[in-house]
C-alpha cells in the first residue's frame, strides 16, 4: 500500500492530490496559492513550505508531477521550472521517487483518449474515485489526476 502525491506545478496555484493505492476512496486534495504582489523569492518560499508540510503530513511513497511543457510565454516557463526545481529538491531531500507525466499520458491513463478535455478528465476522477464532487480548484483536480495516472500506469508495469 502506498500514497501517491500528484502535483500540478504552478507558480500562482500549485495543485496537489493524494491517492492511496490501498484505498482509492481515501483521496485528499488542495492547492498552494501565492499572491502576485509578493516577491518571487517569497512566493517560492511559500510553495516550498507548503510542499514540505504536505510531505510531512501525508508521507507519500512516490510523487507524480506534470512533465515540463513549453509555452509561448517565457516568463511562465521559467516560473514553472523554478517550482519544478523545488519539487525535485524535496523529492531528493526526503528520498521519495519522482515520476513525470505529460498531459497526454494523464489523459490516456484516465480516459483512454489523448484528446480528452478537462471536463472529461474531471468526470473520470469522479467516477473512478467515487467522488461526490470534482476536486476544486482545477489545479487540485489535475494533481489528483496525476496521482491516479501514476497508479494506473504502475499497475500495468
Secondary structure, DSSP 8 states (H G I E B T S, - for coil): --EEEEEE--SSEEEEEEEETTEEEEEEEEEEE--TTS-HHHHHHHHHHHHHHHHHHH--SEEEEE-----S-HHHHHHHHHHHHHHHHHHHHTT-EEEEE-HHHHHHHHHS-TT--HHHHHHHHHHHHT-SS--SSHHHHHHHHHHHHHHHHHH--
